Amino acid sequence: MGFRYDGLTQKIGHKRDVPGVGIKIFLNKKKIIKKISKLEKPKVFYIQLGDEAKNKSLGVIDMLRKEQIYLYHMLGRDKLGSQFAFVEKMKIPYVIIMGKKEFLEDSVMVRENSTRTQESVKITELARYIRKLK
């Protein structure tokens, strides 16, 4: 359903009329929830620390997507605490971390949350490594 906003800007106090339009979309929540529930929940969360790591992480995430490995990520967040809070809330078993050191070494840290163990993995080996995870 669509509609026009003729005269709206004049009604809110502007001298000049600026035409506008709006659109309303109706979604069937039950169908959307049913489709989402069938999707496999990602078992990995990607954390980046610093601007260099953030820029490089886009390529890493795209590489994993092409390998059909889906993950959660918060590219808009830079603080480690807020990203780990999401990991704990969603009970995500594995975390990929890229900081300045990993950026320079062309690698990432893969952390298993249940045991708190971490392992350094080269980016070229990352997709193969993630597939081996439980």
N, CA and C atoms as a LAMMPS dump frame, in Angstrom:
ITEM: TIMESTEP
0
ITEM: NUMBER OF ATOMS
402
ITEM: BOX BOUNDS ff ff ff
-5.0000000000000000e+02 5.0000000000000000e+02
-5.0000000000000000e+02 5.0000000000000000e+02
-5.0000000000000000e+02 5.0000000000000000e+02
ITEM: ATOMS id mol type element x y z
1 1 1 N 0.854 -1.149 0
2 1 2 C 0 0 0
3 1 3 C 0.91 1.225 0
4 2 1 N 0.645 2.179 -0.855
5 2 2 C 1.45 3.398 -0.928
6 2 3 C 0.585 4.63 -0.764
7 3 1 N 1.199 5.738 -0.44
8 3 2 C 0.475 6.985 -0.281
9 3 3 C 1.428 8.148 -0.456
10 4 1 N 0.863 9.336 -0.677
11 4 2 C 1.654 10.552 -0.891
12 4 3 C 1.535 11.466 0.318
13 5 1 N 2.563 12.295 0.485
14 5 2 C 2.594 13.278 1.56
15 5 3 C 2.552 14.695 0.99
16 6 1 N 1.589 14.989 0.135
17 6 2 C 1.51 16.336 -0.43
18 6 3 C 1.19 17.345 0.663
19 7 1 N 1.985 18.388 0.725
20 7 2 C 1.732 19.452 1.683
21 7 3 C 2.201 19.172 3.095
22 8 1 N 2.848 18.059 3.332
23 8 2 C 3.267 17.7 4.687
24 8 3 C 4.291 18.686 5.242
25 9 1 N 5.267 19.056 4.432
26 9 2 C 6.311 19.954 4.937
27 9 3 C 5.739 21.318 5.294
28 10 1 N 4.735 21.782 4.567
29 10 2 C 4.113 23.065 4.906
30 10 3 C 3.328 22.951 6.208
31 11 1 N 2.747 21.797 6.46
32 11 2 C 1.99 21.594 7.693
33 11 3 C 2.882 21.6 8.931
34 12 1 N 4.148 21.224 8.775
35 12 2 C 5.035 21.217 9.937
36 12 3 C 5.897 22.475 10.029
37 13 1 N 5.588 23.475 9.192
38 13 2 C 6.206 24.776 9.358
39 13 3 C 7.196 25.223 8.306
40 14 1 N 7.464 24.434 7.314
41 14 2 C 8.386 24.866 6.255
42 14 3 C 7.639 25.715 5.237
43 15 1 N 8.332 26.698 4.669
44 15 2 C 7.705 27.574 3.672
45 15 3 C 7.526 26.854 2.341
46 16 1 N 8.504 26.062 1.979
47 16 2 C 8.485 25.394 0.684
48 16 3 C 7.893 23.989 0.819
49 17 1 N 7.073 23.606 -0.138
50 17 2 C 6.493 22.262 -0.124
51 17 3 C 7.465 21.276 -0.763
52 18 1 N 7.733 20.196 -0.062
53 18 2 C 8.586 19.136 -0.588
54 18 3 C 7.722 17.889 -0.692
55 19 1 N 7.509 17.394 -1.917
56 19 2 C 6.662 16.212 -2.063
57 19 3 C 7.328 14.976 -1.461
58 20 1 N 6.524 14.056 -0.993
59 20 2 C 7.039 12.817 -0.408
60 20 3 C 6.063 11.688 -0.627
61 21 1 N 6.572 10.477 -0.467
62 21 2 C 5.733 9.294 -0.601
63 21 3 C 6.034 8.356 0.553
64 22 1 N 5.152 7.459 0.795
65 22 2 C 5.339 6.453 1.827
66 22 3 C 4.864 5.111 1.322
67 23 1 N 5.317 4.071 1.966
68 23 2 C 4.906 2.725 1.582
69 23 3 C 4.703 1.908 2.854
70 24 1 N 3.737 1.066 2.842
71 24 2 C 3.462 0.198 3.972
72 24 3 C 3.505 -1.235 3.463
73 25 1 N 4.29 -2.061 4.135
74 25 2 C 4.451 -3.448 3.718
75 25 3 C 3.859 -4.349 4.796
76 26 1 N 3.022 -5.26 4.384
77 26 2 C 2.418 -6.213 5.298
78 26 3 C 3.159 -7.541 5.185
79 27 1 N 3.612 -8.062 6.312
80 27 2 C 4.335 -9.321 6.335
81 27 3 C 3.552 -10.35 7.133
82 28 1 N 3.638 -11.562 6.697
83 28 2 C 3.012 -12.66 7.412
84 28 3 C 4.026 -13.195 8.419
85 29 1 N 3.889 -12.8 9.682
86 29 2 C 4.857 -13.167 10.716
87 29 3 C 4.986 -14.669 10.88
88 30 1 N 3.891 -15.393 10.774
89 30 2 C 3.944 -16.838 10.97
90 30 3 C 4.812 -17.508 9.916
91 31 1 N 4.692 -17.077 8.65
92 31 2 C 5.507 -17.66 7.583
93 31 3 C 6.976 -17.318 7.78
94 32 1 N 7.264 -16.091 8.183
95 32 2 C 8.655 -15.671 8.39
96 32 3 C 9.274 -16.457 9.533
97 33 1 N 8.572 -16.581 10.642
98 33 2 C 9.09 -17.317 11.801
99 33 3 C 9.305 -18.783 11.441
100 34 1 N 8.409 -19.355 10.667
101 34 2 C 8.541 -20.751 10.263
102 34 3 C 9.797 -20.946 9.416
103 35 1 N 10.062 -20.02 8.486
104 35 2 C 11.245 -20.128 7.635
105 35 3 C 12.52 -19.905 8.446
106 36 1 N 12.506 -18.956 9.362
107 36 2 C 13.682 -18.679 10.177
108 36 3 C 13.999 -19.854 11.088
109 37 1 N 12.98 -20.483 11.645
110 37 2 C 13.21 -21.604 12.559
111 37 3 C 13.835 -22.802 11.844
112 38 1 N 13.664 -22.904 10.532
113 38 2 C 14.26 -23.997 9.773
114 38 3 C 15.738 -23.749 9.486
115 39 1 N 16.173 -22.49 9.567
116 39 2 C 17.566 -22.17 9.301
117 39 3 C 18.45 -22.685 10.428
118 40 1 N 19.633 -23.137 10.053
119 40 2 C 20.584 -23.59 11.056
120 40 3 C 21.201 -22.377 11.74
121 41 1 N 21.233 -22.401 13.043
122 41 2 C 21.805 -21.307 13.817
123 41 3 C 23.323 -21.329 13.67
124 42 1 N 23.941 -20.194 13.331
125 42 2 C 25.408 -20.184 13.231
126 42 3 C 26.044 -20.565 14.566
127 43 1 N 27.152 -21.293 14.491
128 43 2 C 27.841 -21.717 15.705
129 43 3 C 29.1 -20.897 15.956
130 44 1 N 29.296 -19.843 15.151
131 44 2 C 30.501 -19.033 15.246
132 44 3 C 30.131 -17.551 15.287
133 45 1 N 30.874 -16.802 16.092
134 45 2 C 30.738 -15.346 16.158
135 45 3 C 32.085 -14.738 15.818
136 46 1 N 32.094 -13.719 14.981
137 46 2 C 33.333 -13.077 14.534
138 46 3 C 33.509 -11.758 15.277
139 47 1 N 34.651 -11.607 15.956
140 47 2 C 34.971 -10.379 16.688
141 47 3 C 36.2 -9.747 16.058
142 48 1 N 36.132 -8.45 15.788
143 48 2 C 37.272 -7.728 15.268
144 48 3 C 37.627 -6.599 16.221
145 49 1 N 38.912 -6.337 16.37
146 49 2 C 39.392 -5.297 17.268
147 49 3 C 40.306 -4.367 16.483
148 50 1 N 39.896 -3.134 16.288
149 50 2 C 40.712 -2.164 15.572
150 50 3 C 40.263 -1.979 14.133
151 51 1 N 40.651 -0.848 13.572
152 51 2 C 40.225 -0.509 12.21
153 51 3 C 40.827 -1.43 11.152
154 52 1 N 42.117 -1.769 11.296
155 52 2 C 42.743 -2.648 10.302
156 52 3 C 42.041 -4.005 10.275
157 53 1 N 41.799 -4.539 11.456
158 53 2 C 41.126 -5.842 11.551
159 53 3 C 39.699 -5.757 11.008
160 54 1 N 39.03 -4.631 11.258
161 54 2 C 37.658 -4.47 10.767
162 54 3 C 37.634 -4.49 9.241
163 55 1 N 38.57 -3.774 8.622
164 55 2 C 38.622 -3.747 7.156
165 55 3 C 38.937 -5.117 6.578
166 56 1 N 39.869 -5.823 7.188
167 56 2 C 40.236 -7.148 6.696
168 56 3 C 39.132 -8.167 6.967
169 57 1 N 38.388 -7.961 8.036
170 57 2 C 37.352 -8.921 8.404
171 57 3 C 36.255 -9.026 7.352
172 58 1 N 36.002 -7.956 6.63
173 58 2 C 34.987 -8.027 5.569
174 58 3 C 35.352 -9.085 4.534
175 59 1 N 36.609 -9.142 4.166
176 59 2 C 37.061 -10.163 3.219
177 59 3 C 36.985 -11.56 3.796
178 60 1 N 37.332 -11.698 5.069
179 60 2 C 37.29 -13.011 5.726
180 60 3 C 35.842 -13.497 5.82
181 61 1 N 34.941 -12.619 6.222
182 61 2 C 33.524 -12.987 6.335
183 61 3 C 32.965 -13.372 4.975
184 62 1 N 33.333 -12.633 3.93
185 62 2 C 32.862 -12.948 2.583
186 62 3 C 33.416 -14.292 2.111
187 63 1 N 34.671 -14.573 2.423
188 63 2 C 35.276 -15.857 2.062
189 63 3 C 34.525 -17.005 2.741
190 64 1 N 34.194 -16.837 4.031
191 64 2 C 33.452 -17.873 4.748
192 64 3 C 32.039 -18.027 4.192
193 65 1 N 31.416 -16.916 3.827
194 65 2 C 30.068 -16.974 3.249
195 65 3 C 30.077 -17.765 1.945
196 66 1 N 31.098 -17.545 1.121
197 66 2 C 31.206 -18.289 -0.136
198 66 3 C 31.406 -19.784 0.107
199 67 1 N 31.989 -20.121 1.239
200 67 2 C 32.167 -21.528 1.629
201 67 3 C 30.931 -22.054 2.364
202 68 1 N 29.876 -21.27 2.404
203 68 2 C 28.612 -21.583 3.074
204 68 3 C 28.795 -21.826 4.566
205 69 1 N 29.665 -21.032 5.164
206 69 2 C 29.845 -21.018 6.61
207 69 3 C 29.302 -19.684 7.091
208 70 1 N 28.189 -19.737 7.808
209 70 2 C 27.524 -18.52 8.242
210 70 3 C 27.855 -18.246 9.699
211 71 1 N 27.944 -16.97 10.031
212 71 2 C 28.333 -16.583 11.371
213 71 3 C 27.662 -15.288 11.768
214 72 1 N 27.702 -15.029 13.061
215 72 2 C 27.246 -13.745 13.584
216 72 3 C 28.434 -12.801 13.6
217 73 1 N 28.159 -11.508 13.439
218 73 2 C 29.2 -10.501 13.59
219 73 3 C 28.567 -9.153 13.866
220 74 1 N 29.32 -8.292 14.521
221 74 2 C 28.872 -6.936 14.847
222 74 3 C 29.957 -5.976 14.38
223 75 1 N 29.976 -5.674 13.115
224 75 2 C 31.033 -4.816 12.585
225 75 3 C 30.934 -3.394 13.117
226 76 1 N 29.788 -3.009 13.615
227 76 2 C 29.621 -1.666 14.159
228 76 3 C 30.138 -1.518 15.574
229 77 1 N 30.455 -2.61 16.223
230 77 2 C 30.933 -2.578 17.605
231 77 3 C 32.436 -2.802 17.639
232 78 1 N 33.138 -1.981 18.415
233 78 2 C 34.58 -2.143 18.548
234 78 3 C 34.994 -2.661 19.914
235 79 1 N 34.111 -2.57 20.888
236 79 2 C 34.468 -2.98 22.244
237 79 3 C 34.287 -4.486 22.401
238 80 1 N 35.302 -5.093 22.972
239 80 2 C 35.296 -6.538 23.168
240 80 3 C 34.176 -6.976 24.099
241 81 1 N 33.93 -6.195 25.159
242 81 2 C 32.915 -6.561 26.148
243 81 3 C 31.517 -6.663 25.573
244 82 1 N 31.121 -5.706 24.747
245 82 2 C 29.768 -5.74 24.188
246 82 3 C 29.603 -6.892 23.202
247 83 1 N 30.688 -7.22 22.483
248 83 2 C 30.606 -8.341 21.547
249 83 3 C 30.546 -9.677 22.297
250 84 1 N 31.329 -9.815 23.366
251 84 2 C 31.283 -11.048 24.15
252 84 3 C 29.968 -11.183 24.913
253 85 1 N 29.36 -10.067 25.28
254 85 2 C 28.052 -10.129 25.945
255 85 3 C 27.024 -10.774 25.022
256 86 1 N 27.073 -10.429 23.729
257 86 2 C 26.165 -11.029 22.755
258 86 3 C 26.448 -12.522 22.617
259 87 1 N 27.729 -12.888 22.603
260 87 2 C 28.117 -14.301 22.499
261 87 3 C 27.542 -15.098 23.662
262 88 1 N 27.672 -14.569 24.87
263 88 2 C 27.151 -15.247 26.058
264 88 3 C 25.629 -15.342 26.021
265 89 1 N 24.993 -14.266 25.612
266 89 2 C 23.524 -14.24 25.563
267 89 3 C 22.979 -15.27 24.567
268 90 1 N 23.616 -15.353 23.401
269 90 2 C 23.148 -16.266 22.357
270 90 3 C 23.709 -17.685 22.506
271 91 1 N 24.598 -17.887 23.48
272 91 2 C 25.2 -19.202 23.729
273 91 3 C 25.87 -19.768 22.477
274 92 1 N 26.702 -18.947 21.869
275 92 2 C 27.428 -19.33 20.659
276 92 3 C 28.695 -20.077 21.089
277 93 1 N 28.909 -21.285 20.571
278 93 2 C 30.02 -22.102 21.077
279 93 3 C 31.427 -21.655 20.667
280 94 1 N 31.577 -20.991 19.521
281 94 2 C 32.912 -20.638 19.047
282 94 3 C 32.98 -19.157 18.668
283 95 1 N 34.164 -18.581 18.885
284 95 2 C 34.399 -17.174 18.556
285 95 3 C 35.664 -17.078 17.726
286 96 1 N 35.587 -16.329 16.637
287 96 2 C 36.765 -16.004 15.836
288 96 3 C 37.155 -14.584 16.219
289 97 1 N 38.413 -14.386 16.591
290 97 2 C 38.875 -13.067 17.024
291 97 3 C 40.017 -12.618 16.12
292 98 1 N 39.885 -11.392 15.595
293 98 2 C 40.977 -10.793 14.832
294 98 3 C 41.318 -9.45 15.451
295 99 1 N 42.534 -9.349 15.962
296 99 2 C 43.05 -8.102 16.505
297 99 3 C 44.215 -7.621 15.658
298 100 1 N 44.958 -6.697 16.202
299 100 2 C 46.088 -6.127 15.46
300 100 3 C 47.149 -7.196 15.161
301 101 1 N 47.468 -8.03 16.15
302 101 2 C 48.482 -9.075 15.965
303 101 3 C 48.052 -10.061 14.876
304 102 1 N 46.799 -10.49 14.95
305 102 2 C 46.286 -11.441 13.952
306 102 3 C 46.237 -10.802 12.567
307 103 1 N 45.899 -9.518 12.526
308 103 2 C 45.886 -8.797 11.25
309 103 3 C 47.258 -8.849 10.598
310 104 1 N 48.295 -8.59 11.388
311 104 2 C 49.661 -8.58 10.863
312 104 3 C 50.134 -9.977 10.458
313 105 1 N 49.662 -11.003 11.165
314 105 2 C 50.075 -12.387 10.886
315 105 3 C 49.179 -13.084 9.872
316 106 1 N 48.145 -12.411 9.391
317 106 2 C 47.184 -12.985 8.44
318 106 3 C 46.551 -14.248 9.022
319 107 1 N 46.111 -14.127 10.293
320 107 2 C 45.507 -15.258 10.983
321 107 3 C 44.37 -14.76 11.871
322 108 1 N 43.723 -15.675 12.557
323 108 2 C 42.681 -15.358 13.537
324 108 3 C 42.852 -16.29 14.727
325 109 1 N 42.261 -15.914 15.856
326 109 2 C 42.191 -16.801 17.018
327 109 3 C 40.8 -17.424 17.017
328 110 1 N 40.741 -18.728 17.161
329 110 2 C 39.452 -19.421 17.276
330 110 3 C 39.352 -19.896 18.713
331 111 1 N 38.318 -19.433 19.395
332 111 2 C 38.14 -19.738 20.813
333 111 3 C 36.912 -20.619 21.008
334 112 1 N 37.091 -21.679 21.776
335 112 2 C 35.965 -22.533 22.156
336 112 3 C 35.482 -22.046 23.517
337 113 1 N 34.244 -21.586 23.587
338 113 2 C 33.735 -20.949 24.803
339 113 3 C 33.57 -21.902 25.978
340 114 1 N 33.247 -23.146 25.73
341 114 2 C 33.015 -24.065 26.845
342 114 3 C 34.306 -24.368 27.607
343 115 1 N 35.43 -24.487 26.895
344 115 2 C 36.702 -24.797 27.547
345 115 3 C 37.613 -23.577 27.674
346 116 1 N 37.254 -22.486 27.027
347 116 2 C 38.056 -21.254 26.999
348 116 3 C 39.423 -21.459 26.351
349 117 1 N 39.55 -22.48 25.513
350 117 2 C 40.806 -22.698 24.802
351 117 3 C 40.8 -21.921 23.497
352 118 1 N 41.984 -21.483 23.091
353 118 2 C 42.131 -20.706 21.869
354 118 3 C 43.212 -21.322 21.004
355 119 1 N 43.031 -21.168 19.701
356 119 2 C 44.031 -21.67 18.766
357 119 3 C 44.169 -20.673 17.624
358 120 1 N 45.406 -20.412 17.243
359 120 2 C 45.677 -19.523 16.12
360 120 3 C 45.522 -20.316 14.824
361 121 1 N 44.766 -19.738 13.876
362 121 2 C 44.498 -20.407 12.607
363 121 3 C 44.755 -19.405 11.485
364 122 1 N 45.498 -19.835 10.466
365 122 2 C 45.729 -18.996 9.294
366 122 3 C 44.403 -18.796 8.564
367 123 1 N 44.211 -17.626 8
368 123 2 C 42.954 -17.312 7.312
369 123 3 C 42.7 -18.276 6.159
370 124 1 N 43.759 -18.692 5.475
371 124 2 C 43.584 -19.617 4.347
372 124 3 C 43.072 -20.984 4.803
373 125 1 N 43.286 -21.345 6.072
374 125 2 C 42.857 -22.633 6.614
375 125 3 C 41.574 -22.532 7.433
376 126 1 N 41.023 -21.326 7.566
377 126 2 C 39.905 -21.086 8.482
378 126 3 C 38.649 -21.878 8.128
379 127 1 N 38.25 -21.885 6.875
380 127 2 C 37.026 -22.603 6.486
381 127 3 C 37.143 -24.095 6.799
382 128 1 N 38.28 -24.686 6.507
383 128 2 C 38.504 -26.106 6.782
384 128 3 C 38.471 -26.365 8.29
385 129 1 N 39.074 -25.467 9.052
386 129 2 C 39.115 -25.613 10.511
387 129 3 C 37.71 -25.529 11.115
388 130 1 N 36.909 -24.59 10.661
389 130 2 C 35.555 -24.419 11.205
390 130 3 C 34.677 -25.626 10.877
391 131 1 N 34.852 -26.193 9.691
392 131 2 C 34.066 -27.376 9.334
393 131 3 C 34.35 -28.559 10.245
394 132 1 N 35.561 -28.637 10.803
395 132 2 C 35.93 -29.73 11.697
396 132 3 C 35.33 -29.576 13.088
397 133 1 N 34.915 -28.364 13.446
398 133 2 C 34.371 -28.121 14.787
399 133 3 C 33.079 -28.895 14.981
400 134 1 N 32.796 -29.259 16.21
401 134 2 C 31.599 -30.04 16.57
402 134 3 C 30.337 -29.372 16.111
